[in-house]
Protein backbone atom coordinates (compact mmCIF):
# COMPACT_ATOMS: atom_id res chain seq x y z
CA UNK A 1 0.00 0.00 0.00
CA UNK A 2 1.66 3.29 -1.06
CA UNK A 3 2.03 6.01 1.54
CA UNK A 4 1.86 9.65 0.46
CA UNK A 5 2.63 12.76 2.48
CA UNK A 6 1.13 16.12 1.54
CA UNK A 7 3.11 18.78 3.38
CA UNK A 8 2.70 22.55 3.63
CA UNK A 9 4.13 25.43 5.65
CA UNK A 10 2.08 28.53 5.18
CA UNK A 11 -0.59 30.65 6.76
CA UNK A 12 -1.93 31.52 3.31
CA UNK A 13 -5.48 30.23 2.78
CA UNK A 14 -4.65 29.49 -0.88
CA UNK A 15 -1.76 27.20 0.03
CA UNK A 16 -3.70 25.43 2.76
CA UNK A 17 -6.68 24.81 0.47
CA UNK A 18 -4.33 23.59 -2.27
CA UNK A 19 -2.74 21.10 0.13
CA UNK A 20 -6.17 19.93 1.28
CA UNK A 21 -7.31 19.47 -2.33
CA UNK A 22 -4.17 17.49 -3.20
CA UNK A 23 -4.70 15.21 -0.20
CA UNK A 24 -8.38 14.75 -1.05
CA UNK A 25 -7.53 13.81 -4.63
CA UNK A 26 -4.79 11.42 -3.56
CA UNK A 27 -7.21 9.66 -1.22
CA UNK A 28 -9.26 8.62 -4.24
CA UNK A 29 -6.41 6.36 -5.36
CA UNK A 30 -7.25 2.82 -4.37
CA UNK A 31 -5.20 1.46 -1.46
CA UNK A 32 -3.31 4.75 -1.00
CA UNK A 33 -2.61 5.94 2.52
CA UNK A 34 -2.44 9.74 2.59
CA UNK A 35 -1.33 12.04 5.40
CA UNK A 36 -1.80 15.81 5.32
CA UNK A 37 0.69 17.55 7.60
CA UNK A 38 2.18 20.96 8.02
CA UNK A 39 5.69 21.99 8.85
CA UNK A 40 5.41 23.99 12.06
CA UNK A 41 6.60 27.56 12.02
CA UNK A 42 9.65 28.12 14.20
CA UNK A 43 7.64 29.72 17.03
CA UNK A 44 5.01 26.97 17.30
CA UNK A 45 4.78 24.14 19.78
CA UNK A 46 4.37 20.68 18.18
CA UNK A 47 0.58 20.36 18.29
CA UNK A 48 -2.36 20.85 15.97
CA UNK A 49 -3.12 24.48 15.20
CA UNK A 50 -6.23 25.76 13.46
CA UNK A 51 -5.15 27.68 10.40
CA UNK A 52 -6.90 30.18 8.17
CA UNK A 53 -9.34 27.53 6.95
CA UNK A 54 -10.29 26.86 10.60
CA UNK A 55 -9.30 23.21 10.29
CA UNK A 56 -6.73 21.70 12.57
CA UNK A 57 -3.73 20.29 10.75
CA UNK A 58 -1.28 18.20 12.67
CA UNK A 59 2.38 19.05 12.32
CA UNK A 60 5.03 16.76 10.95
CA UNK A 61 6.81 16.00 14.22
CA UNK A 62 10.23 15.31 12.68
CA UNK A 63 11.38 15.95 9.14
CA UNK A 64 13.12 12.56 9.24
CA UNK A 65 9.62 11.03 9.30
CA UNK A 66 9.44 11.76 5.56
CA UNK A 67 11.50 8.61 5.05
CA UNK A 68 8.38 6.56 5.93
CA UNK A 69 6.56 7.75 2.81
CA UNK A 70 6.78 6.54 -0.78
CA UNK A 71 5.75 9.88 -2.23
CA UNK A 72 5.73 13.52 -1.18
CA UNK A 73 3.76 16.53 -2.32
CA UNK A 74 4.90 19.92 -1.08
CA UNK A 75 2.40 22.79 -1.24
CA UNK A 76 4.28 26.09 -1.09
CA UNK A 77 3.33 29.74 -1.25
CA UNK A 78 5.25 32.83 -2.21
CA UNK A 79 7.95 32.02 0.34
CA UNK A 80 8.85 28.52 -0.79
CA UNK A 81 12.33 29.21 0.51
CA UNK A 82 10.99 28.98 4.08
CA UNK A 83 9.88 25.42 3.41
CA UNK A 84 13.28 24.57 1.96
CA UNK A 85 15.04 26.08 4.98
CA UNK A 86 12.78 24.07 7.30
CA UNK A 87 13.64 20.86 5.47
CA UNK A 88 17.32 21.63 5.08
CA UNK A 89 19.38 19.83 7.65
CA UNK A 90 16.49 17.57 8.61
CA UNK A 91 18.72 14.55 8.33
CA UNK A 92 16.02 12.74 6.39
CA UNK A 93 16.72 11.35 2.97
CA UNK A 94 14.45 11.99 0.01
CA UNK A 95 16.35 9.52 -2.17
CA UNK A 96 14.13 7.23 -4.25
CA UNK A 97 10.97 9.19 -3.42
CA UNK A 98 8.36 10.28 -5.92
CA UNK A 99 7.70 13.96 -5.39
CA UNK A 100 5.90 17.04 -6.56
CA UNK A 101 5.71 20.70 -5.64
CA UNK A 102 2.48 22.61 -6.11
CA UNK A 103 1.75 26.28 -5.68
CA UNK A 104 -1.37 28.41 -6.16
CA UNK A 105 -1.45 30.50 -9.34
CA UNK A 106 -0.90 34.19 -8.82
CA UNK A 107 -2.00 36.86 -11.29
N, C-alpha and C positions, 0 to 999 in steps of 0.2 A: 504494500500500500504506500504510494508516494506521499511524502510530507512536504507541505509548502508553507513558507513563512511570508506573510505580507507585513512589511515593516515601514513605519513612518516616524518622522520627528518634525512636527510642525504644529503650530497653533492655528494655522490657516484652515478655515472651513473647507476650502476647495481641495486641499491636500488630504484632509481627513476623509471627506466624502469619496475621493478617488480611491483611497486605500480600502475603504469599506466596500466600494463597488467591485474592486479587484478581488477581494476576498469572497464576496458573494458569488461572483462569476466562477471563481476557482472551485467553490463548493459544489458546483453543478457537475463537476467531473467525477465520474463514478469511481468510488474507492479512494478518492483523494482526502487526505486529512489536512485541513487548512487552519493555521493560527494567524490571527491579526494581532499584532503587537506594536507598541510604540517604543522608540528609544527615549528614555527619560531625559528631560533637560537637566543641565548640570545642577540646578538648585532644587530638584525634586527629590522626595523620598521615594523608595521603590514600592509604590502601591498604585492602585488604579486611580486615575484622575479623570473627572468628567471634562471633556474638551468642549470646543465650540459647538459641537453637534449635540451636546448634553448626553452623550453616551460614554460610559466608562470603558476605557481601553486599558488593558493590563500592560505593564511595561515588560520589555525583554530584560530579564534580571541580569544576565551576563551575555555580552556579545559572543563569547565562546559557545553559547548555546546554539548559534547558527549552524554549527557543525552537525547537529541532529537532523537537519532538514535536507531534502533532496533538491529543492528549488527555493529561490528567494525572489521576491518582488519588493523593490524599494520605491515608495512613493515620496517624492521630494518636491519642495516648493522652490521659491526664488533663492533661498539660501541652502542649496544642496551641499555646499561646502561644509555646513554644520554637521550634516549627517556623515559625511566622509571623515571629518575630524573625530566624531563620536565613535566611529568604527575603527579608525586608525589606532593601532596599538592594542587592539582587543585581544590579540593572541589567538583568535580563531582563524581557521583556514577556510577560504572559500574555493579551494581547489576542487575541481570536478563537480561543481554545482551549476545547475541551470539557473540563469538569473535574468532579471529585467529591471529597468528603471522607468518609472512613469511619472509624469508631471502634468499638472493642469495647463491647458492652453491659455495663454495670455495674449491680449490684443496687441 
